[in-house]
Amino acid sequence: MQNGKKLLWVDDEIDLLKPHLRFLADKGYTVDTATNGEDAISMVKEQQYDLVFIDEMMPGMGGLKTLSEMKDVQPALPIIMVTKNEAESLMEEAIGAKINDYLIKPVSPSQILLICKKFLEGRRIEQEHASRDYVQEFGTISSSLMSPMDTKDWVNLYQKIVGWDLELDRHRETGLQDMLTEQKRDANNAFGKYVEENYRDWIHDGKDKPVLSTEVIREFVLPEVDDAETVFFFVIDCLRYDQWLLMEKHLTSDYAISKKWYYGILPTATPYARNSIFSGLYPSDIEKHYPEIWSKGQDDDNSRNRYEKELLEAQLKRLRVTLKPDPKYIKILDPEYGRNAEQNIPTLTSSRLVSVVVNFIDMLAHSRSDSDILREIAPNEPAYRSLTESWFRHSWLLRMFRTIAKQKNVTVIVTTDHGSVLSSRGAKVLGDREASTSLRYKYGRNLKVDDKHALFVKNPKDMKLPNRGITANYIIAKEDFYFVYPTDYHKYLNQYRDTFQHGGMSMEEMILPAVTLKPR
């Protein structure tokens, strides 16, 4: 039996290892041998090996030196050190020399086989298990969608789907991505119906009410203020849970991380959701106290969200929370401001509460919609996630988190105001010329759309939405639909197909993490 994998074993006492060599041959591996480092390096230069075992103690060129020179020849070649020496210093030297694994003599055949399977067949084995496990999970998720579910059930199901999204990203050869995409669409269809049936009860404090945007400060932030000298509260605009998971893995060495969950209010758009977070009020109540936010002419998100500092101060006053020194608020709209904020972390820790709004992810989503280059770089959800992670790895935001982790008695809360959904299907909408231009929600007079594609809000007050000074209706997109007017319908249908949008009802937009980071 041959499996096509070729090994090299380097040991000055190679004759003593014949039982191991025969065992590997019986398992289908081709094994070449060398008794010294010089010969082994020549063999690696001349032939392609899939895996190398190196003895650490050899006359002449030792194992570490041989390892280093082999890595110069083939940097990606997996090399396993085999030694009698259990000294910690040697292990550290081997790790520093980029060893792939480390075995202590005497080694057993099962140890050797495990190493071979790990490095030579691990990818195939992982793919087979991922395929098997997802097919089983597919049935479990499908059964859940046909059963009654509450808000916690939906959070759990969404976490499962996101987990499989990331897992199948790693195993694209399985061909299961299309199957998962269809299941996500089915789940969002059921989720939209669930929200449509229950949302009015939630905002009027009804049964099975989840934590909503209006309660984020009270439920997640203020309890931490009681326990830490400084709490940093980050709101990363338009951050999806899958994006956060890729960012989170870069913080695990600096922080102990825990998660709670909340549901974003409708529409899942910055002027509504983020203002509600900072004010602790629903949009209709914000309109009552801050009518200028919804006044005509305030048609961009920055204008509508320019009162967040004042809204936060008013919420704290209403909750009878006094913090000295006064809370600080920072909104980061460009990299230079972010770098300046990073430099000012030690100064900011003089405050009990520091709120930081980060707008980059939202700008990335909108830029991708309008840029052919970005759409080429990130044509789908896996690529969009990867683009987000690449930015974060090199960003001032990661450096901010790491600088904060070095401060004394601090806690970091990270959340978002809403996520985004890959919008793939157009829904034709009719309305007058005064109607808003958003793709996942609209307000205006006489709006008409197929109710299969959108939630129609006839009375804004019933949904705690602002009237905006006119007799307005709202429509809020379901699933992955986006709104297109009949004029130049096909032009805009194609322009915005497969873009990331927000404002509607989907798991990605509404089910949101509130993450607590405690420095290690």
BELCORGI-V209119 format. One record per helix or strand of 3 or more residues. SS is the DSSP state (helix for helix, strand for strand). FROM is the first residue (numbers start at 1). TO is the last residue. Records with the same first field share a line. If there is no record, write none. Layout:
SS = FROM-TO / FROM-TO
This chain:
strand = 6-10 / 30-34 / 51-55 / 78-83 / 101-104 / 230-236 / 255-263 / 328-332 / 353-358 / 410-415 / 421-423 / 425-430 / 441-444 / 454-457 / 473-478 / 481-485 / 499-501 / 511-519
helix = 14-26 / 37-46 / 63-73 / 88-96 / 109-145 / 151-170 / 172-174 / 177-203 / 213-225 / 241-248 / 270-279 / 283-289 / 291-294 / 301-304 / 308-318 / 335-343 / 345-348 / 360-370 / 372-377 / 381-393 / 396-405 / 460-463 / 489-496 / 507-510
